[in-house]
Amino acid sequence: MDIFTVLAEPTRREILTHLQGCSCSVNELADALEISQPTMSKHLKVLREAGFLSCSVAAQQRIYQLEADPFRELAVWL
């Protein structure tokens, strides 16, 4: 999936905006954006597979943070 297809979905753009400057768990993101945890997980999977996010494990939580490379690719295109 190309980066433009990934970014076409408004909820995914909201997730990326929310993660600027912080790292969050699935539940924190779901609460902040007021969507269900399963729906959030699906969006996070797409963003992770496209390279926009990385994930680390802290205890029993997955913590998501932004990755810069896809944004650089986008900036070059623009």
N, CA, C and O atoms as CSV, one atom per row, in Angstrom:
chain,resi,resn,atom,element,x,y,z
A,1,MET,N,N,0.853,-1.171,0.000
A,1,MET,CA,C,0.000,0.000,0.000
A,1,MET,C,C,0.909,1.248,0.000
A,1,MET,O,O,1.847,1.343,0.791
A,2,ASP,N,N,0.613,2.190,-0.893
A,2,ASP,CA,C,1.450,3.383,-0.947
A,2,ASP,C,C,1.051,4.384,0.144
A,2,ASP,O,O,-0.034,4.290,0.719
A,3,ILE,N,N,1.927,5.325,0.414
A,3,ILE,CA,C,1.710,6.241,1.539
A,3,ILE,C,C,0.486,7.135,1.345
A,3,ILE,O,O,-0.139,7.547,2.322
A,4,PHE,N,N,0.143,7.435,0.105
A,4,PHE,CA,C,-1.016,8.297,-0.136
A,4,PHE,C,C,-2.323,7.570,0.174
A,4,PHE,O,O,-3.273,8.179,0.665
A,5,THR,N,N,-2.370,6.295,-0.108
A,5,THR,CA,C,-3.543,5.498,0.240
A,5,THR,C,C,-3.688,5.410,1.750
A,5,THR,O,O,-4.793,5.507,2.284
A,6,VAL,N,N,-2.575,5.228,2.428
A,6,VAL,CA,C,-2.588,5.152,3.893
A,6,VAL,C,C,-3.087,6.470,4.485
A,6,VAL,O,O,-3.909,6.474,5.401
A,7,LEU,N,N,-2.588,7.582,3.960
A,7,LEU,CA,C,-2.941,8.901,4.500
A,7,LEU,C,C,-4.308,9.400,4.061
A,7,LEU,O,O,-4.791,10.406,4.580
A,8,ALA,N,N,-4.937,8.722,3.121
A,8,ALA,CA,C,-6.262,9.150,2.651
A,8,ALA,C,C,-7.334,8.977,3.726
A,8,ALA,O,O,-8.360,9.658,3.686
A,9,GLU,N,N,-7.116,8.093,4.671
A,9,GLU,CA,C,-8.089,7.818,5.724
A,9,GLU,C,C,-7.945,8.860,6.841
A,9,GLU,O,O,-6.883,8.940,7.459
A,10,PRO,N,N,-8.983,9.659,7.114
A,10,PRO,CA,C,-8.901,10.728,8.112
A,10,PRO,C,C,-8.513,10.261,9.521
A,10,PRO,O,O,-7.786,10.963,10.226
A,11,THR,N,N,-8.984,9.104,9.926
A,11,THR,CA,C,-8.648,8.616,11.268
A,11,THR,C,C,-7.152,8.359,11.383
A,11,THR,O,O,-6.555,8.631,12.424
A,12,ARG,N,N,-6.549,7.841,10.331
A,12,ARG,CA,C,-5.100,7.604,10.364
A,12,ARG,C,C,-4.333,8.907,10.471
A,12,ARG,O,O,-3.321,8.979,11.169
A,13,ARG,N,N,-4.804,9.931,9.789
A,13,ARG,CA,C,-4.143,11.241,9.912
A,13,ARG,C,C,-4.280,11.777,11.329
A,13,ARG,O,O,-3.342,12.378,11.852
A,14,GLU,N,N,-5.443,11.568,11.963
A,14,GLU,CA,C,-5.634,11.986,13.359
A,14,GLU,C,C,-4.669,11.255,14.285
A,14,GLU,O,O,-4.115,11.852,15.208
A,15,ILE,N,N,-4.470,9.971,14.040
A,15,ILE,CA,C,-3.545,9.185,14.855
A,15,ILE,C,C,-2.137,9.763,14.733
A,15,ILE,O,O,-1.449,9.954,15.736
A,16,LEU,N,N,-1.716,10.037,13.510
A,16,LEU,CA,C,-0.375,10.589,13.298
A,16,LEU,C,C,-0.229,11.949,13.976
A,16,LEU,O,O,0.807,12.243,14.572
A,17,THR,N,N,-1.252,12.764,13.885
A,17,THR,CA,C,-1.215,14.076,14.549
A,17,THR,C,C,-1.113,13.905,16.057
A,17,THR,O,O,-0.350,14.613,16.714
A,18,HIS,N,N,-1.869,12.981,16.601
A,18,HIS,CA,C,-1.861,12.758,18.055
A,18,HIS,C,C,-0.492,12.259,18.536
A,18,HIS,O,O,-0.078,12.567,19.654
A,19,LEU,N,N,0.197,11.502,17.708
A,19,LEU,CA,C,1.473,10.927,18.117
A,19,LEU,C,C,2.664,11.874,17.936
A,19,LEU,O,O,3.796,11.500,18.244
A,20,GLN,N,N,2.431,13.074,17.451
A,20,GLN,CA,C,3.524,14.034,17.332
A,20,GLN,C,C,4.046,14.373,18.715
A,20,GLN,O,O,3.317,14.907,19.552
A,21,GLY,N,N,5.291,14.065,18.945
A,21,GLY,CA,C,5.921,14.429,20.207
A,21,GLY,C,C,5.635,13.515,21.383
A,21,GLY,O,O,6.060,13.804,22.501
A,22,CYS,N,N,4.923,12.413,21.157
A,22,CYS,CA,C,4.659,11.497,22.270
A,22,CYS,C,C,4.516,10.076,21.752
A,22,CYS,O,O,4.373,9.848,20.551
A,23,SER,N,N,4.556,9.149,22.654
A,23,SER,CA,C,4.301,7.744,22.369
A,23,SER,C,C,3.068,7.338,23.156
A,23,SER,O,O,2.861,7.810,24.274
A,24,CYS,N,N,2.248,6.468,22.583
A,24,CYS,CA,C,0.998,6.073,23.242
A,24,CYS,C,C,0.698,4.604,23.030
A,24,CYS,O,O,1.146,3.992,22.060
A,25,SER,N,N,-0.062,4.056,23.946
A,25,SER,CA,C,-0.553,2.691,23.803
A,25,SER,C,C,-1.820,2.704,22.948
A,25,SER,O,O,-2.386,3.762,22.673
A,26,VAL,N,N,-2.247,1.534,22.541
A,26,VAL,CA,C,-3.489,1.394,21.769
A,26,VAL,C,C,-4.666,1.987,22.538
A,26,VAL,O,O,-5.460,2.744,21.980
A,27,ASN,N,N,-4.774,1.642,23.812
A,27,ASN,CA,C,-5.898,2.133,24.614
A,27,ASN,C,C,-5.865,3.646,24.785
A,27,ASN,O,O,-6.912,4.292,24.733
A,28,GLU,N,N,-4.684,4.225,24.989
A,28,GLU,CA,C,-4.581,5.684,25.117
A,28,GLU,C,C,-5.041,6.370,23.836
A,28,GLU,O,O,-5.760,7.369,23.878
A,29,LEU,N,N,-4.619,5.824,22.698
A,29,LEU,CA,C,-5.035,6.403,21.420
A,29,LEU,C,C,-6.540,6.242,21.198
A,29,LEU,O,O,-7.213,7.176,20.762
A,30,ALA,N,N,-7.059,5.059,21.498
A,30,ALA,CA,C,-8.498,4.814,21.323
A,30,ALA,C,C,-9.315,5.769,22.192
A,30,ALA,O,O,-10.324,6.315,21.744
A,31,ASP,N,N,-8.879,5.966,23.427
A,31,ASP,CA,C,-9.589,6.898,24.317
A,31,ASP,C,C,-9.498,8.332,23.800
A,31,ASP,O,O,-10.496,9.052,23.785
A,32,ALA,N,N,-8.312,8.745,23.379
A,32,ALA,CA,C,-8.109,10.124,22.927
A,32,ALA,C,C,-8.928,10.436,21.677
A,32,ALA,O,O,-9.461,11.538,21.544
A,33,LEU,N,N,-9.029,9.480,20.766
A,33,LEU,CA,C,-9.748,9.716,19.518
A,33,LEU,C,C,-11.185,9.204,19.548
A,33,LEU,O,O,-11.916,9.302,18.563
A,34,GLU,N,N,-11.577,8.651,20.705
A,34,GLU,CA,C,-12.937,8.173,20.917
A,34,GLU,C,C,-13.393,7.170,19.860
A,34,GLU,O,O,-14.468,7.306,19.274
A,35,ILE,N,N,-12.548,6.155,19.628
A,35,ILE,CA,C,-12.922,5.047,18.759
A,35,ILE,C,C,-12.639,3.742,19.498
A,35,ILE,O,O,-11.906,3.732,20.486
A,36,SER,N,N,-13.209,2.663,19.029
A,36,SER,CA,C,-13.038,1.381,19.717
A,36,SER,C,C,-11.600,0.876,19.588
A,36,SER,O,O,-10.881,1.220,18.650
A,37,GLN,N,N,-11.211,0.063,20.544
A,37,GLN,CA,C,-9.860,-0.493,20.539
A,37,GLN,C,C,-9.618,-1.379,19.313
A,37,GLN,O,O,-8.547,-1.284,18.713
A,38,PRO,N,N,-10.570,-2.241,18.913
A,38,PRO,CA,C,-10.333,-3.053,17.710
A,38,PRO,C,C,-10.152,-2.207,16.439
A,38,PRO,O,O,-9.314,-2.521,15.594
A,39,THR,N,N,-10.937,-1.141,16.315
A,39,THR,CA,C,-10.797,-0.247,15.164
A,39,THR,C,C,-9.442,0.447,15.198
A,39,THR,O,O,-8.778,0.562,14.167
A,40,MET,N,N,-9.029,0.905,16.365
A,40,MET,CA,C,-7.720,1.547,16.508
A,40,MET,C,C,-6.611,0.582,16.125
A,40,MET,O,O,-5.672,0.961,15.425
A,41,SER,N,N,-6.709,-0.655,16.576
A,41,SER,CA,C,-5.687,-1.657,16.256
A,41,SER,C,C,-5.559,-1.871,14.750
A,41,SER,O,O,-4.450,-2.031,14.241
A,42,LYS,N,N,-6.675,-1.875,14.041
A,42,LYS,CA,C,-6.636,-2.038,12.584
A,42,LYS,C,C,-5.918,-0.870,11.918
A,42,LYS,O,O,-5.103,-1.072,11.018
A,43,HIS,N,N,-6.214,0.344,12.355
A,43,HIS,CA,C,-5.546,1.514,11.787
A,43,HIS,C,C,-4.050,1.505,12.119
A,43,HIS,O,O,-3.221,1.844,11.273
A,44,LEU,N,N,-3.715,1.124,13.332
A,44,LEU,CA,C,-2.308,1.079,13.730
A,44,LEU,C,C,-1.542,0.037,12.922
A,44,LEU,O,O,-0.377,0.246,12.585
A,45,LYS,N,N,-2.179,-1.062,12.617
A,45,LYS,CA,C,-1.527,-2.098,11.805
A,45,LYS,C,C,-1.193,-1.549,10.418
A,45,LYS,O,O,-0.088,-1.761,9.919
A,46,VAL,N,N,-2.127,-0.855,9.802
A,46,VAL,CA,C,-1.892,-0.278,8.475
A,46,VAL,C,C,-0.749,0.738,8.541
A,46,VAL,O,O,0.145,0.724,7.695
A,47,LEU,N,N,-0.780,1.613,9.540
A,47,LEU,CA,C,0.262,2.625,9.682
A,47,LEU,C,C,1.631,1.992,9.956
A,47,LEU,O,O,2.648,2.461,9.445
A,48,ARG,N,N,1.650,0.945,10.748
A,48,ARG,CA,C,2.905,0.247,11.054
A,48,ARG,C,C,3.455,-0.442,9.810
A,48,ARG,O,O,4.652,-0.356,9.536
A,49,GLU,N,N,2.594,-1.125,9.053
A,49,GLU,CA,C,3.030,-1.808,7.833
A,49,GLU,C,C,3.533,-0.832,6.776
A,49,GLU,O,O,4.401,-1.178,5.974
A,50,ALA,N,N,2.991,0.391,6.771
A,50,ALA,CA,C,3.432,1.415,5.826
A,50,ALA,C,C,4.705,2.118,6.305
A,50,ALA,O,O,5.282,2.922,5.573
A,51,GLY,N,N,5.141,1.820,7.522
A,51,GLY,CA,C,6.375,2.399,8.042
A,51,GLY,C,C,6.209,3.689,8.813
A,51,GLY,O,O,7.198,4.260,9.273
A,52,PHE,N,N,4.976,4.167,8.966
A,52,PHE,CA,C,4.746,5.421,9.683
A,52,PHE,C,C,4.942,5.285,11.187
A,52,PHE,O,O,5.251,6.266,11.864
A,53,LEU,N,N,4.766,4.079,11.714
A,53,LEU,CA,C,4.871,3.851,13.152
A,53,LEU,C,C,5.815,2.697,13.449
A,53,LEU,O,O,5.987,1.783,12.644
A,54,SER,N,N,6.409,2.765,14.608
A,54,SER,CA,C,7.102,1.603,15.158
A,54,SER,C,C,6.440,1.293,16.488
A,54,SER,O,O,5.727,2.118,17.058
A,55,CYS,N,N,6.692,0.097,16.961
A,55,CYS,CA,C,6.018,-0.380,18.155
A,55,CYS,C,C,7.034,-1.020,19.083
A,55,CYS,O,O,7.886,-1.796,18.650
A,56,SER,N,N,6.937,-0.691,20.355
A,56,SER,CA,C,7.768,-1.342,21.364
A,56,SER,C,C,6.835,-1.929,22.422
A,56,SER,O,O,5.679,-1.525,22.551
A,57,VAL,N,N,7.364,-2.881,23.167
A,57,VAL,CA,C,6.562,-3.545,24.183
A,57,VAL,C,C,7.018,-3.082,25.560
A,57,VAL,O,O,8.206,-3.121,25.882
A,58,ALA,N,N,6.059,-2.645,26.363
A,58,ALA,CA,C,6.321,-2.250,27.750
A,58,ALA,C,C,5.325,-3.004,28.614
A,58,ALA,O,O,4.131,-2.705,28.622
A,59,ALA,N,N,5.836,-3.985,29.337
A,59,ALA,CA,C,4.984,-4.879,30.136
A,59,ALA,C,C,4.006,-5.573,29.192
A,59,ALA,O,O,4.433,-6.313,28.306
A,60,GLN,N,N,2.714,-5.349,29.362
A,60,GLN,CA,C,1.731,-5.995,28.491
A,60,GLN,C,C,1.139,-5.035,27.469
A,60,GLN,O,O,0.126,-5.342,26.841
A,61,GLN,N,N,1.765,-3.877,27.297
A,61,GLN,CA,C,1.250,-2.886,26.355
A,61,GLN,C,C,2.193,-2.726,25.176
A,61,GLN,O,O,3.408,-2.881,25.297
A,62,ARG,N,N,1.603,-2.412,24.039
A,62,ARG,CA,C,2.382,-2.027,22.868
A,62,ARG,C,C,2.343,-0.505,22.794
A,62,ARG,O,O,1.275,0.106,22.813
A,63,ILE,N,N,3.505,0.083,22.710
A,63,ILE,CA,C,3.624,1.538,22.668
A,63,ILE,C,C,4.028,1.940,21.245
A,63,ILE,O,O,5.004,1.428,20.696
A,64,TYR,N,N,3.266,2.858,20.664
A,64,TYR,CA,C,3.486,3.288,19.284
A,64,TYR,C,C,4.112,4.669,19.249
A,64,TYR,O,O,3.771,5.547,20.042
A,65,GLN,N,N,5.049,4.846,18.300
A,65,GLN,CA,C,5.676,6.143,18.083
A,65,GLN,C,C,5.888,6.348,16.583
A,65,GLN,O,O,5.940,5.387,15.814
A,66,LEU,N,N,6.008,7.596,16.185
A,66,LEU,CA,C,6.186,7.939,14.772
A,66,LEU,C,C,7.575,7.564,14.287
A,66,LEU,O,O,8.538,7.554,15.053
A,67,GLU,N,N,7.658,7.256,13.005
A,67,GLU,CA,C,8.926,7.032,12.315
A,67,GLU,C,C,9.062,8.098,11.234
A,67,GLU,O,O,8.076,8.448,10.585
A,68,ALA,N,N,10.246,8.609,11.037
A,68,ALA,CA,C,10.459,9.754,10.158
A,68,ALA,C,C,10.539,9.404,8.666
A,68,ALA,O,O,10.172,10.237,7.837
A,69,ASP,N,N,10.993,8.230,8.302
A,69,ASP,CA,C,11.270,7.916,6.895
A,69,ASP,C,C,10.100,8.147,5.937
A,69,ASP,O,O,10.310,8.777,4.900
A,70,PRO,N,N,8.892,7.680,6.218
A,70,PRO,CA,C,7.796,7.937,5.266
A,70,PRO,C,C,7.491,9.427,5.103
A,70,PRO,O,O,7.071,9.864,4.031
A,71,PHE,N,N,7.700,10.200,6.160
A,71,PHE,CA,C,7.455,11.645,6.072
A,71,PHE,C,C,8.521,12.316,5.195
A,71,PHE,O,O,8.228,13.270,4.475
A,72,ARG,N,N,9.745,11.814,5.262
A,72,ARG,CA,C,10.809,12.324,4.364
A,72,ARG,C,C,10.474,12.006,2.916
A,72,ARG,O,O,10.640,12.844,2.030
A,73,GLU,N,N,10.003,10.793,2.684
A,73,GLU,CA,C,9.592,10.383,1.339
A,73,GLU,C,C,8.492,11.295,0.809
A,73,GLU,O,O,8.527,11.717,-0.347
A,74,LEU,N,N,7.538,11.588,1.644
A,74,LEU,CA,C,6.440,12.470,1.292
A,74,LEU,C,C,6.937,13.888,1.005
A,74,LEU,O,O,6.489,14.526,0.053
A,75,ALA,N,N,7.852,14.370,1.819
A,75,ALA,CA,C,8.417,15.721,1.628
A,75,ALA,C,C,9.168,15.818,0.296
A,75,ALA,O,O,9.086,16.838,-0.388
A,76,VAL,N,N,9.888,14.779,-0.067
A,76,VAL,CA,C,10.607,14.761,-1.353
A,76,VAL,C,C,9.611,14.827,-2.494
A,76,VAL,O,O,9.818,15.561,-3.460
A,77,TRP,N,N,8.537,14.068,-2.389
A,77,TRP,CA,C,7.532,14.065,-3.436
A,77,TRP,C,C,6.876,15.437,-3.585
A,77,TRP,O,O,6.641,15.912,-4.696
A,78,LEU,N,N,6.585,16.062,-2.444
A,78,LEU,CA,C,5.946,17.381,-2.472
A,78,LEU,C,C,6.893,18.420,-3.028
A,78,LEU,O,O,6.532,19.593,-3.130
